[in-house]
Amino acid sequence: MFNALRTTVLLAALTALFMTVGYFIGGTSGMMIAFIFALVTNIFGYWNSDKLVLRMQNAVPVERSRVPELYDMVDVLSRKAGIPTPAVYLIQSDQPNAFATGRNPQNAAVAVSAGLLKHLDTREVAAVVAHELAHIRNRDTLTMTITATFAGAISALAQFGLFFGGGNRDNPMGGIGRLLMVFLAPLAAMLVQMAVSRTREYEADRIGAEISSDPLALASALHKIASLAGRQVNVAAERNPAMAHMYIINPLSGQRMDNLFSTHPDTGNRIQALRKLAASGYVDDKSPRPQPRPAPTTGRHSGGGWRVPTVGRTDEDGGQRGPWG
């Protein structure tokens, strides 16, 4: 109930922001057009934004027959989380990262990158998957996905106003107001993303550690991902920065900029919180963990021992490769 109320308030705030941008661009008529656009975005976002996000982030569905180890892991952890097993997607990127999306637990998906399976071991991958399942269980995915859709649309509307906005008699600030909106609207959308993402990442870390029973593995995974993400560019995320807050770690190459404007909480603080959680004994760090099937002895393998399937699609650089590198 609380999550539904929170989502409603957020959507109302984003709609109001949309209308404000429309007003400064085109006056009363612009505000009404923006309102209609916002309603359409709300409806589209609820039903289709997850598909849009997956497509824009170069995530492709993979069959269980190709990745039985990962599917078994997701299935076991989903049962521990008390939610239906989500669809599994592979992000065509060498940068280790992951995100979850979907309007509810019955229509959800977990997407992990090729780089994640290449650089993390089994315990760490399980911990990351558990973190994403926590977002699904908390119904964060609907809010985060629609926020990403809105943020991108607000930025596009502001840019449209810069190039095509005409005179506006209703706008007391005239052209200056329109120019201010071009710069302030994307900033406001980013601040909304920050508010949505930062607190929910800490909560997903905590619940994910409970699901996997392994907070130290999640701490280790966060350290590895943060260390490697800055060295490997996620092309799809760079092209669509409004969706960066959905990932477990900021996928943008400019993540070392001022933390005040980061959509993610400081990784060091998250790791410290997980270590405290493990030390407190609140999570049983010794309990059994889901174990994927052993990888076959033939074929290419990643550092984590994962079997490498072949996805018939080119990677972000245009070359043909298997999703585990």
HUMOUR-V339996 format. One record per backbone hydrogen bond with DSSP energy under -0.5 kcal/mol. NH is the residue of the N-H (numbers start at 1). CO is the residue of the C=O. If there is no record, write none. Layout:
{{NH;CO} {NH;CO}}
//
This chain:
{{5;1} {6;2} {7;3} {8;4} {9;5} {10;6} {11;7} {12;8} {13;9} {14;10} {15;11} {16;12} {17;13} {18;14} {19;15} {20;16} {21;17} {22;18} {23;19} {24;20} {25;21} {26;22} {27;23} {30;26} {31;27} {32;28} {33;29} {34;30} {35;31} {36;32} {37;33} {38;34} {39;35} {40;36} {41;37} {42;38} {43;39} {44;40} {45;41} {46;42} {47;43} {48;44} {49;44} {49;45} {52;48} {53;49} {54;50} {55;51} {56;52} {57;53} {58;55} {59;54} {60;90} {62;88} {66;63} {67;63} {71;67} {72;68} {73;69} {74;70} {75;71} {76;72} {77;73} {78;74} {79;75} {80;76} {81;77} {82;78} {83;78} {87;108} {89;110} {90;60} {91;112} {92;58} {92;90} {93;91} {99;111} {100;246} {101;109} {103;107} {107;104} {108;105} {109;101} {110;87} {111;99} {112;89} {113;97} {114;91} {114;93} {115;93} {117;113} {118;114} {119;115} {120;116} {125;121} {126;122} {127;123} {128;124} {129;125} {130;126} {131;127} {132;128} {133;129} {134;130} {135;131} {136;132} {137;133} {138;134} {139;136} {140;135} {141;135} {143;139} {144;140} {145;141} {146;142} {147;143} {148;144} {149;145} {150;146} {151;147} {152;148} {153;149} {154;150} {155;151} {156;152} {157;153} {158;154} {159;155} {160;156} {161;157} {162;158} {163;159} {164;160} {165;161} {172;170} {174;171} {176;173} {177;173} {178;174} {179;175} {180;176} {181;177} {182;178} {183;179} {184;180} {185;181} {187;183} {188;184} {189;185} {190;186} {191;187} {192;188} {193;189} {194;190} {195;191} {196;192} {197;193} {198;194} {199;195} {200;196} {201;197} {202;198} {203;199} {204;200} {205;201} {206;202} {207;203} {208;204} {209;205} {210;206} {211;207} {212;208} {213;209} {214;209} {217;214} {218;214} {219;215} {220;216} {221;217} {222;218} {223;219} {224;220} {225;221} {226;222} {227;223} {228;224} {229;225} {230;226} {231;228} {232;228} {234;251} {235;233} {238;234} {239;235} {240;236} {241;238} {243;240} {244;241} {246;243} {247;244} {248;98} {255;252} {257;254} {261;258} {262;259} {270;266} {271;267} {272;268} {273;269} {274;270} {275;271} {276;272} {277;273} {278;274} {279;275} {280;276} {281;277} {281;278} {282;277} {283;277} {285;283} {287;284} {292;290} {302;306} {303;118} {304;117} {305;302} {308;300} {309;307} {311;309} {312;310} {313;311} {315;319} {318;315} {321;313} {325;322}}
//
